[in-house]
């Protein structure tokens, strides 16, 4: 699971978490085809996030070491 604002920062779509609000206000973010209004919306593997018309399918990477 990852929060929407974290996903947007990690993917380089935004530089700061505060920029998430502007995308949400313009209804440019969809989660599984439904507009998202929560910047900390939880995103799970298998979800499809659409940002400005570009679709991203969320997958789980089990090779990441969480103990870092």
C-alpha positions as CSV (number, residue, x, y, z in Angstrom):
1,X,0.0,0.0,0.0
2,X,1.1,3.5,-0.7
3,X,-0.6,6.9,-0.2
4,X,-1.5,8.9,-3.3
5,X,0.6,11.9,-2.4
6,X,3.6,9.5,-1.8
7,X,3.0,7.8,-5.1
8,X,2.9,11.1,-7.0
9,X,6.1,12.3,-5.4
10,X,7.9,9.0,-5.9
11,X,6.9,8.9,-9.6
12,X,8.1,12.5,-10.2
13,X,4.6,13.8,-11.1
14,X,4.9,16.4,-8.4
15,X,7.8,17.8,-6.4
16,X,6.1,18.4,-3.1
17,X,3.1,16.8,-1.4
18,X,1.3,20.1,-1.4
19,X,1.0,20.0,-5.1
20,X,-1.3,17.0,-4.9
21,X,-4.1,19.4,-3.9
22,X,-4.0,21.2,-7.2
23,X,-4.3,18.0,-9.2
24,X,-7.2,16.8,-7.0
25,X,-9.0,20.2,-7.4
26,X,-8.9,19.9,-11.2
27,X,-10.2,16.2,-11.0
28,X,-7.1,15.1,-13.0
29,X,-6.6,12.0,-10.8
30,X,-8.8,8.9,-11.1
31,X,-8.5,5.7,-9.1
32,X,-10.0,2.8,-10.9
33,X,-12.0,5.2,-13.0
34,X,-13.4,7.2,-10.1
35,X,-12.2,10.8,-9.3
36,X,-10.1,11.0,-6.2
37,X,-10.4,13.9,-3.7
38,X,-8.2,12.6,-0.8
39,X,-4.5,13.3,-1.1
40,X,-3.7,10.5,1.3
41,X,-6.0,8.0,-0.5
42,X,-4.5,4.5,-0.1
43,X,-3.4,2.8,-3.3
44,X,-3.1,-1.0,-3.4
45,X,-1.5,-3.4,-5.9
46,X,-3.9,-3.9,-8.8
47,X,-5.3,-0.4,-8.6
48,X,-5.2,1.7,-11.8
49,X,-4.3,5.4,-11.2
50,X,-5.0,7.8,-14.1
51,X,-3.2,11.1,-14.0
52,X,-4.0,13.7,-16.7
53,X,-5.2,10.8,-18.9
54,X,-2.1,8.6,-18.4
55,X,-2.9,5.2,-16.7
56,X,-0.6,3.6,-14.2
57,X,-1.2,0.1,-12.9
58,X,0.1,-0.4,-9.4
59,X,2.1,-3.5,-8.8
60,X,3.8,-4.9,-5.7
61,X,7.5,-5.3,-5.7
62,X,8.4,-8.0,-3.1
63,X,12.1,-7.6,-3.7
64,X,12.2,-4.3,-1.8
65,X,13.9,-4.6,1.6
66,X,11.7,-2.9,4.2
67,X,14.5,-3.1,6.8
68,X,16.5,-0.2,5.4
